[in-house]
């Protein structure tokens, strides 16, 4: 998905952990989104954003 959107929307990147977030911070993206939803249970946990900050 990143490869596809990267070609169409240069600033889109997808990250899911602190390690990936650190790698993403080295990119020149203008926008970083955090999905607070567990895709297995569909439960929303706003603590995810705090954990990644």
Beta strands, then each sheet from edge to edge (+ up, - down):
end
